[in-house]
Amino acid sequence: MNFSQKLGLFVLIVISVAYVYFSFFSSEGFHLNFPNNDSTPPAEELTPISGNEDLPENKPEKKHNYKTVKIFVADSNGNLRSLNRECDTEIEKSCFAFAVKELIAAPTSWEKSKGLSSEIPTGTKILSIREGDGNIMIDLSSAFEGGGGAESTYTRVKQLIKTAKANTNLPVYLYINGRQADVIGGEGIMIKQPLSERSLDD
């Protein structure tokens, strides 16, 4: 190895030593840089979810509409007087039919405590109420005409007539077990149809 080669080797060694020194032993201290292999993405910020955001869209409540109907019962003196009932038009198909159902069921316990009563016999059932374009037919079970005597029969028919006429302007016909009730009760009380305030007149 001649002198030039020796000089070149020496210079190469000096450069290598200087590179190593300044790379790893600089004044900032000894430190190695390793590649970051953590591939986990940074956690995203989570937005708090309030009560119903993930729930199906809330449906608005149906607004209930009420119509006042009238039924007729007897007071302690035997006179007929009206009571109001509230018909929920969102539930009831017919407020006329609702009024007849309320008449058959009346009076309530509270109304009885106030001296109100009904001559419609317990066990009377509504077989059907058919509302056509021009008239209404009420079909009751035979229990409606049973027992109580002539005065009771007059009163119950009047209760039905007044209730019917207070809740419709259409002609109303009374049927018992599917047959038009032109005569009712054991006493054979005549009824003029359609029902009106004069149906029981002689």
Secondary structure, 3 states (H helix, E strand, C coil): CCHHHHHHHHHHHHHHHHHHHHHHCCCCCCCCCCCCCCCCCCCCCCCCCCCCCCCCCCCCCCCCCEEEEEEEEECCCCCEEEEEEEEECCCCCCHHHHHHHHHHHCCCHHHHHCCCECCCCCCCCEEEEEECCCCEEEEECHHHHCCCHHHHHHHHHHHHHHHHHHHCCCCEEEEECCEECCEECCCCEECCCCCCCCCCCC
